[in-house]
Every structure is written in structure tokens, then in C-alpha cells.
Amino acid sequence: MKVRKINQYVTKTFLKKELRSLDYKIDSIKKELDNFKQEFNDFKDKTLTNLDWLVGAFKKFDEEHTVLTGNYSQINVQLDNHESRIQVLESK
């Protein structure tokens, strides 16, 4: 690999031009980052909204399941009571 020697001095004009170029690049990166943040926040909001709905649906299902379980145990007690009464009637 050959190394070239550059006999060029850095001037104010050159530095200003490079700084403008660097500022432009930084600004474009900032804009992309801001766009990404906005898209991410939108995605997060949609996700959390859907999760809220899902959690609500699950909670409702859980409450209904609890009520039905209580009803089934009560119905089983009534069936046992009816069965024993029927057996008594049949035996007479």
C-alpha cells in the first residue's frame, strides 16, 4: 500500500465547508431519529391499546368463569338433593 503525502494546509474556508457538511449530516440523522421515535411511539400506543382490550376481555372471561364455577357447584348440590329425594320416593 502506497502512502501519499499531501502538501495541503487546512484553511478556514475548508473547515467551514466541512462543518457545514457535518451539520447537514447530523441534521439528517436527527430527523431520521425523530421520525423513528414518532413511529415507535405510534406503534407502542397501538400495542398498548390492543393489550388493554385483551386484558379487559380476559378479565371478563375470568369473572364469567368464576361465576359459572359457583353456579355449577350449586347445581351439583341441588342435583344430589333431588337424587336422594327421588330415591326415597322410589323406595316407597
ZIWO-V10326 format. One line per field, one symbol per residue. burial: 1 if it has 9 or more other ideal C-beta (glycine too) atoms within 8 Angstrom, else 0. Layout:
# ZIWO-V10326
burial=???
This chain:
# ZIWO-V10326
burial=00000000000000100000000000000000000000000000000000000000000000000000000000000000000000000000
